[in-house]
Amino acid sequence: MAKVEALPYDDRTVYSVAAFNRGVGQWLGRLPTVWVEGEVTELRRHERWATVFFTLKDPADGSCVGVTMARGKFDALRLDLTDGERVHVFGRPELFEQRGEFKLRALSIERFGLGAHLANLERLKTSLAAEGLFADARKRPLPFLPRRIGVVTGNDAAAKRDVVTTIRSRFPPASVLVAETYVQGPRAAGEIVAAIGALCEQPDVDVIVLTRGGGSFEDLLPFSDERVVRAVAGCRVPVVSAVGHEQDTPLCDLAADVRASTPTAAGKLVVPELSELCSRLDRARDALARNARRSLERDRQRLARSAERLRSGPRIAVQREGMRLARTRERLRLAPVLAVERKRAALENRAAKLGALSPLQTLRRGYAIVRTESGSVVGVTEHVTIGDHVDVTLAEGGFGARVEEVTP
């Protein structure tokens, strides 16, 4: 251990800065390890860094102390800490002599529970969600071509530059109205609400972008303030929230109509790409021209067919009438022949029927007609007796016969 020596002055004891810091550091080194409770803020960890840095904050009065911890020990705990969580840190105080910075070198960390801010935010989030402020049903679509774009952002902020530059590059004719205000600190929430209200009073503003760049957990707290959330939800025009980075989700993001991951992404959401829009218009214009030409060509062909029908109509009518008259003359010429033919066919039909009913047809099949001497037709044996003379008529001719036997 290096000795702390004073500089040689006659009437006083004077230490160099290095000696002073070394002496204080040695004195702090004699202090015991302790447990310290607070909320994690400004957590910084990088794969290339050997040390993890964060700030431990007292939620009661805002007192802070910087904390360092070896990255290997921090990763081994697998706590996945985020800003706002309340923890117990076990470590010892030490002074970084080169810069005179007082730190707490952490040896272990235990999660104590949600920090006061996170607990309050969770309660507020649950309450506002129950009111329906975060419901998808109340979210509105963004206008395709807004007449004027309102931007609520910090003064000389990189977020303002990113949003405005993106809008101007994508759609140069766009009209942008910027309302600069506080975006962090105790006055920020009220000023943000006032800026949103002022933009809503402008009659041409069709959409509002609420934006700021990344920051610590405390820096983004105004965007989770109940007043800001209600102002976003009650805004008369759609609101795009682009606060912080992708992993940051303040409550205004949930109430906004659209959430953008970055200010640049917000600029892309509110206006279309002018070159792409012009290309679409050119394609639509060409399609309309082709459709118009096709329609004109169809109408021209339809008119040509109609004209041809009008020119050929009388000639076709005369031809049709001539054919109809010829068919009539032919029918008149053939009418007597057809009438005689029909009569002949009817007579033949009747003759065939009469022939079928003639007794001669029955006789030709081998039957005969037997009559007594008185001319009566013998139908049963009772009409004749043995010894009677009868006449037998055949299909052709006949003969006489005497009854010699009667069979009952």
C-alpha positions as CSV (number, residue, x, y, z in Angstrom):
1,M,0.0,0.0,0.0
2,A,1.4,3.4,-1.1
3,K,2.1,5.8,1.8
4,V,0.1,9.0,1.9
5,E,2.6,11.9,2.3
6,A,2.0,15.6,2.6
7,L,3.9,18.2,0.5
8,P,6.6,20.1,2.4
9,Y,5.2,23.6,3.3
10,D,6.4,25.6,6.3
11,D,3.1,26.6,7.9
12,R,0.6,24.0,6.7
13,T,0.0,20.4,5.8
14,V,-0.9,20.1,2.1
15,Y,-1.7,16.9,0.1
16,S,-1.7,16.5,-3.6
17,V,-4.9,15.4,-5.2
18,A,-3.5,11.9,-5.8
19,A,-2.4,11.7,-2.2
20,F,-5.7,12.9,-0.9
21,N,-7.7,10.5,-3.1
22,R,-5.4,7.7,-2.1
23,G,-5.8,8.5,1.6
24,V,-9.6,8.6,1.3
25,G,-9.6,5.4,-0.6
26,Q,-7.5,3.7,2.0
27,W,-9.8,4.9,4.7
28,L,-12.9,3.6,2.8
29,G,-11.2,0.3,2.3
30,R,-11.3,-0.3,6.0
31,L,-15.1,0.0,6.0
32,P,-17.0,-3.3,6.1
33,T,-19.2,-4.8,3.4
34,V,-22.9,-3.7,3.7
35,W,-26.3,-4.4,2.1
36,V,-27.8,-1.3,0.4
37,E,-31.4,-1.1,-0.9
38,G,-32.5,1.0,-3.8
39,E,-34.0,1.1,-7.4
40,V,-31.8,0.2,-10.4
41,T,-31.5,3.0,-13.0
42,E,-29.2,3.6,-15.9
43,L,-28.2,0.0,-16.2
44,R,-25.4,-0.3,-18.8
45,R,-24.0,-3.7,-19.9
46,H,-22.0,-4.5,-23.0
47,E,-20.5,-7.8,-24.2
48,R,-17.1,-6.1,-24.6
49,W,-17.0,-4.5,-21.2
50,A,-15.6,-6.3,-18.2
51,T,-17.7,-4.4,-15.8
52,V,-21.5,-3.7,-15.5
53,F,-22.5,-0.2,-14.4
54,F,-25.8,1.0,-12.9
55,T,-27.1,3.6,-10.5
56,L,-28.8,2.7,-7.2
57,K,-31.5,5.3,-6.4
58,D,-33.4,5.9,-3.2
59,P,-37.1,6.4,-4.3
60,A,-37.8,8.4,-1.1
61,D,-35.6,11.5,-1.8
62,G,-33.7,10.7,-5.0
63,S,-30.3,10.0,-3.4
64,C,-28.1,8.0,-5.8
65,V,-24.9,6.0,-5.7
66,G,-23.0,4.5,-8.6
67,V,-22.5,0.7,-8.6
68,T,-20.0,-1.4,-10.4
69,M,-19.9,-5.2,-10.7
70,A,-17.8,-7.6,-12.6
71,R,-19.7,-8.8,-15.7
72,G,-19.0,-12.4,-15.0
73,K,-20.6,-12.2,-11.5
74,F,-23.5,-10.1,-12.8
75,D,-24.3,-12.6,-15.6
76,A,-23.9,-15.6,-13.2
77,L,-26.8,-14.2,-11.1
78,R,-29.2,-14.3,-14.1
79,L,-31.5,-11.7,-12.7
80,D,-32.3,-10.0,-16.0
81,L,-32.6,-6.7,-14.2
82,T,-34.3,-3.7,-15.8
83,D,-34.5,-0.1,-14.8
84,G,-36.9,0.6,-11.9
85,E,-36.6,-2.7,-10.1
86,R,-35.8,-2.6,-6.4
87,V,-32.8,-4.6,-5.3
88,H,-30.5,-5.3,-2.3
89,V,-26.9,-4.9,-3.3
90,F,-24.1,-6.4,-1.1
91,G,-20.8,-4.7,-1.5
92,R,-18.2,-2.4,-0.2
93,P,-17.6,1.3,-0.8
94,E,-14.5,2.3,-2.7
95,L,-13.0,5.4,-4.4
96,F,-11.7,5.4,-7.9
97,E,-8.6,7.4,-7.1
98,Q,-7.8,8.6,-10.7
99,R,-11.1,10.4,-11.0
100,G,-12.1,10.8,-7.4
101,E,-15.4,9.0,-8.0
102,F,-17.2,7.3,-5.1
103,K,-18.7,3.9,-6.0
104,L,-20.2,0.9,-4.4
105,R,-18.4,-2.3,-5.7
106,A,-21.1,-4.9,-5.7
107,L,-20.3,-8.5,-4.7
108,S,-23.9,-9.8,-5.0
109,I,-27.4,-8.6,-5.9
110,E,-30.8,-9.9,-4.8
111,R,-34.1,-8.8,-6.3
112,F,-36.2,-7.2,-3.6
113,G,-39.3,-6.5,-5.7
114,L,-40.8,-4.0,-8.0
115,G,-39.5,-0.5,-7.4
116,A,-41.9,2.2,-6.3
117,H,-42.1,3.7,-9.8
118,L,-42.8,0.4,-11.5
119,A,-45.4,-0.5,-8.9
120,N,-47.2,2.8,-9.5
121,L,-47.0,2.3,-13.2
122,E,-48.5,-1.1,-13.0
123,R,-51.4,0.1,-10.9
124,L,-52.0,3.0,-13.3
125,K,-51.7,0.7,-16.3
126,T,-54.3,-1.7,-14.9
127,S,-56.7,1.2,-14.0
128,L,-56.4,2.8,-17.5
129,A,-56.8,-0.5,-19.2
130,A,-60.0,-1.2,-17.3
131,E,-61.3,2.2,-18.6
132,G,-60.6,1.0,-22.2
133,L,-58.0,3.6,-23.0
134,F,-55.7,0.9,-24.5
135,A,-58.4,-1.0,-26.4
136,D,-57.7,-1.8,-30.0
137,A,-61.3,-0.9,-30.9
138,R,-60.8,2.8,-30.2
139,K,-57.6,3.1,-32.2
140,R,-57.9,5.0,-35.5
141,P,-56.1,4.6,-38.8
142,L,-53.6,7.2,-39.9
143,P,-54.6,9.6,-42.8
144,F,-53.1,8.7,-46.1
145,L,-52.1,12.2,-47.0
146,P,-52.3,14.5,-43.9
147,R,-52.8,18.2,-44.6
148,R,-50.5,19.1,-41.7
149,I,-48.4,17.0,-39.3
150,G,-47.9,18.0,-35.7
151,V,-44.8,17.0,-33.9
152,V,-44.4,17.2,-30.1
153,T,-40.7,16.9,-29.2
154,G,-37.9,18.4,-27.2
155,N,-36.0,21.5,-28.1
156,D,-33.0,20.7,-30.5
157,A,-33.6,17.0,-29.9
158,A,-32.2,14.3,-32.2
159,A,-35.7,12.8,-32.3
160,K,-37.1,16.0,-33.8
161,R,-34.4,16.0,-36.5
162,D,-35.0,12.3,-37.3
163,V,-38.8,12.8,-37.7
164,V,-38.7,16.0,-39.7
165,T,-35.8,14.8,-41.9
166,T,-37.6,11.5,-42.7
167,I,-40.9,13.3,-43.5
168,R,-39.2,15.8,-45.7
169,S,-37.1,13.2,-47.6
170,R,-40.1,10.9,-48.2
171,F,-42.7,13.6,-49.0
172,P,-41.2,17.1,-49.6
173,P,-44.5,18.9,-50.0
174,A,-45.5,17.8,-46.4
175,S,-46.4,20.6,-44.0
176,V,-44.9,20.0,-40.5
177,L,-45.8,22.0,-37.4
178,V,-43.3,21.4,-34.5
179,A,-44.3,22.0,-30.9
180,E,-41.1,22.0,-28.7
181,T,-41.5,21.3,-25.1
182,Y,-39.9,19.7,-22.1
183,V,-39.6,15.9,-22.5
184,Q,-38.1,15.0,-19.1
185,G,-38.1,16.4,-15.6
186,P,-40.9,17.4,-13.2
187,R,-42.4,19.9,-15.7
188,A,-42.4,17.7,-18.7
189,A,-45.8,16.0,-18.3
190,G,-47.8,19.2,-18.0
191,E,-45.9,20.8,-20.9
192,I,-46.5,17.8,-23.1
193,V,-50.2,17.9,-22.4
194,A,-50.2,21.6,-23.3
195,A,-48.3,21.0,-26.5
196,I,-50.7,18.3,-27.6
197,G,-53.7,20.6,-26.8
198,A,-52.2,23.4,-28.8
199,L,-51.7,21.3,-31.9
200,C,-55.2,20.0,-31.6
201,E,-56.5,23.5,-31.9
202,Q,-54.9,23.9,-35.3
203,P,-57.6,23.2,-37.9
204,D,-55.3,21.6,-40.5
205,V,-53.4,19.2,-38.3
206,D,-54.5,15.7,-39.2
207,V,-52.0,13.6,-37.2
208,I,-49.7,14.2,-34.3
209,V,-46.3,12.5,-33.6
210,L,-45.2,12.4,-30.0
211,T,-41.5,11.6,-29.9
212,R,-38.2,11.7,-28.0
213,G,-35.0,9.7,-28.2
214,G,-33.8,7.1,-25.7
215,G,-33.0,7.8,-22.1
216,S,-33.0,6.3,-18.7
217,F,-36.0,5.0,-16.9
218,E,-36.5,8.3,-15.1
219,D,-36.1,10.3,-18.3
220,L,-39.1,8.5,-19.9
221,L,-41.4,8.6,-16.8
222,P,-43.3,11.8,-18.0
223,F,-44.6,9.7,-21.0
224,S,-46.2,7.3,-18.5
225,D,-47.9,10.2,-16.6
226,E,-51.6,9.8,-16.4
227,R,-52.2,13.3,-17.7
228,V,-50.1,12.5,-20.8
229,V,-51.8,9.2,-21.4
230,R,-55.3,10.7,-21.2
231,A,-54.3,13.6,-23.5
232,V,-53.0,11.0,-26.1
233,A,-56.2,8.9,-25.8
234,G,-58.5,12.0,-26.0
235,C,-56.7,13.7,-28.9
236,R,-59.1,14.6,-31.7
237,V,-56.7,13.3,-34.4
238,P,-54.7,10.1,-34.5
239,V,-51.4,10.0,-32.5
240,V,-48.2,8.2,-33.3
241,S,-46.0,7.5,-30.3
242,A,-42.3,7.2,-30.9
243,V,-40.7,7.4,-27.4
244,G,-37.4,5.9,-26.6
245,H,-36.1,2.7,-28.2
246,E,-37.7,-0.6,-29.2
247,Q,-37.4,-2.0,-25.7
248,D,-39.0,1.0,-24.0
249,T,-42.8,0.9,-23.6
250,P,-44.2,4.0,-21.8
251,L,-47.9,4.0,-21.2
252,C,-48.4,6.6,-23.9
253,D,-47.4,3.9,-26.4
254,L,-50.4,1.8,-25.3
255,A,-52.8,4.7,-25.6
256,A,-51.6,6.0,-29.0
257,D,-53.3,5.0,-32.2
258,V,-50.0,3.7,-33.6
259,R,-46.7,2.9,-31.9
260,A,-43.4,3.4,-33.8
261,S,-40.2,1.8,-32.6
262,T,-38.1,4.9,-33.4
263,P,-38.6,8.5,-34.4
264,T,-37.4,7.6,-37.9
265,A,-40.0,4.9,-38.2
266,A,-42.7,7.4,-37.1
267,G,-41.8,9.6,-40.0
268,K,-42.2,6.7,-42.4
269,L,-45.6,5.9,-41.0
270,V,-47.3,9.4,-41.3
271,V,-46.4,10.1,-45.0
272,P,-46.0,7.9,-48.1
273,E,-42.9,7.8,-50.3
274,L,-43.5,10.5,-53.0
275,S,-41.5,8.6,-55.6
276,E,-43.5,5.4,-55.0
277,L,-46.7,7.4,-55.0
278,C,-45.8,9.0,-58.3
279,S,-45.0,5.5,-59.7
280,R,-48.4,4.2,-58.6
281,L,-50.1,7.2,-60.2
282,D,-48.2,6.6,-63.4
283,R,-49.3,2.9,-63.4
284,A,-52.9,3.9,-62.7
285,R,-52.8,6.5,-65.5
286,D,-51.5,3.9,-67.9
287,A,-54.1,1.4,-66.9
288,L,-56.9,4.0,-67.3
289,A,-55.6,4.9,-70.8
290,R,-55.5,1.2,-71.8
291,N,-59.0,0.6,-70.5
292,A,-60.3,3.7,-72.3
293,R,-58.7,2.5,-75.6
294,R,-60.2,-0.9,-75.2
295,S,-63.6,0.6,-74.4
296,L,-63.4,2.8,-77.5
297,E,-62.4,-0.1,-79.7
298,R,-65.3,-2.3,-78.4
299,D,-67.7,0.6,-79.0
300,R,-66.3,1.2,-82.5
301,Q,-66.8,-2.5,-83.4
302,R,-70.3,-2.5,-81.9
303,L,-71.2,0.6,-84.0
304,A,-69.8,-1.0,-87.1
305,R,-71.8,-4.2,-86.6
306,S,-74.9,-2.1,-86.0
307,A,-74.3,0.0,-89.2
308,E,-73.9,-3.2,-91.2
309,R,-77.1,-4.6,-89.8
310,L,-78.9,-1.4,-90.7
311,R,-77.5,-1.5,-94.3
312,S,-78.3,-5.2,-94.9
313,G,-81.6,-5.1,-93.0
314,P,-84.0,-4.3,-95.9
315,R,-82.3,-6.8,-98.3
316,I,-82.5,-9.6,-95.7
317,A,-86.2,-8.7,-95.0
318,V,-87.0,-8.9,-98.8
319,Q,-85.2,-12.2,-99.0
320,R,-87.1,-13.6,-96.0
321,E,-90.4,-12.4,-97.4
322,G,-89.7,-14.0,-100.8
323,M,-88.8,-17.3,-99.1
324,R,-92.0,-17.1,-97.1
325,L,-94.1,-16.5,-100.3
326,A,-92.4,-19.4,-102.1
327,R,-93.2,-21.7,-99.2
328,T,-96.8,-20.5,-99.3
329,R,-97.1,-21.2,-103.1
330,E,-95.6,-24.6,-102.7
331,R,-98.0,-25.4,-99.9
332,L,-101.0,-24.2,-102.1
333,R,-99.7,-26.3,-105.1
334,L,-99.4,-29.5,-103.0
335,A,-102.6,-29.0,-101.0
336,P,-105.0,-31.0,-103.5
337,V,-102.5,-33.8,-103.8
338,L,-102.0,-34.0,-100.1
339,A,-105.8,-33.9,-99.6
340,V,-106.4,-36.8,-102.0
341,E,-103.5,-38.8,-100.5
342,R,-104.9,-38.3,-97.0
343,K,-108.4,-39.4,-98.2
344,R,-106.9,-42.5,-99.9
345,A,-105.0,-43.4,-96.8
346,A,-108.2,-43.0,-94.7
347,L,-110.2,-45.3,-97.1
348,E,-107.5,-47.9,-97.1
349,N,-107.5,-47.8,-93.3
350,R,-111.3,-48.3,-93.2
351,A,-111.1,-51.1,-95.8
352,A,-108.6,-52.9,-93.7
353,K,-110.8,-52.6,-90.6
354,L,-113.8,-53.8,-92.5
355,G,-111.9,-56.7,-94.1
356,A,-110.7,-57.8,-90.6
357,L,-114.3,-57.8,-89.5
358,S,-115.6,-59.8,-92.6
359,P,-116.8,-63.4,-92.0
360,L,-114.8,-64.4,-95.0
361,Q,-111.6,-63.8,-93.1
362,T,-112.9,-66.3,-90.5
363,L,-113.8,-68.8,-93.2
364,R,-110.4,-68.5,-94.8
365,R,-108.9,-69.8,-91.6
366,G,-110.8,-73.1,-92.0
367,Y,-114.1,-72.3,-90.4
368,A,-117.6,-72.9,-92.1
369,I,-121.2,-71.6,-91.7
370,V,-123.9,-74.2,-91.3
371,R,-127.5,-73.3,-92.2
372,T,-130.7,-75.3,-91.9
373,E,-133.1,-75.7,-94.8
374,S,-135.0,-72.7,-93.5
375,G,-131.7,-70.6,-93.7
376,S,-131.1,-70.4,-90.0
377,V,-127.5,-70.5,-88.9
378,V,-126.8,-73.6,-86.8
379,G,-125.1,-72.3,-83.6
380,V,-125.8,-75.3,-81.2
381,T,-126.6,-79.0,-81.7
382,E,-130.2,-78.5,-80.5
383,H,-131.0,-76.7,-83.8
384,V,-130.7,-79.9,-85.8
385,T,-131.7,-83.6,-85.6
386,I,-130.4,-86.8,-87.2
387,G,-131.6,-86.9,-90.8
388,D,-131.9,-83.1,-91.3
389,H,-130.5,-81.6,-94.5
390,V,-128.1,-78.6,-94.0
391,D,-126.1,-76.3,-96.3
392,V,-122.4,-75.7,-95.5
393,T,-120.8,-72.4,-96.7
394,L,-117.0,-72.3,-97.1
395,A,-114.7,-69.4,-97.9
396,E,-115.1,-70.3,-101.5
397,G,-118.2,-72.2,-102.5
398,G,-120.2,-74.7,-100.3
399,F,-122.0,-78.0,-100.3
400,G,-125.1,-79.8,-98.9
401,A,-125.0,-82.4,-96.2
402,R,-127.2,-84.7,-94.1
403,V,-127.0,-84.9,-90.3
404,E,-126.2,-88.5,-89.4
405,E,-125.0,-88.0,-85.8
406,V,-125.5,-85.3,-83.1
407,T,-122.9,-84.9,-80.4
408,P,-124.2,-83.0,-77.4
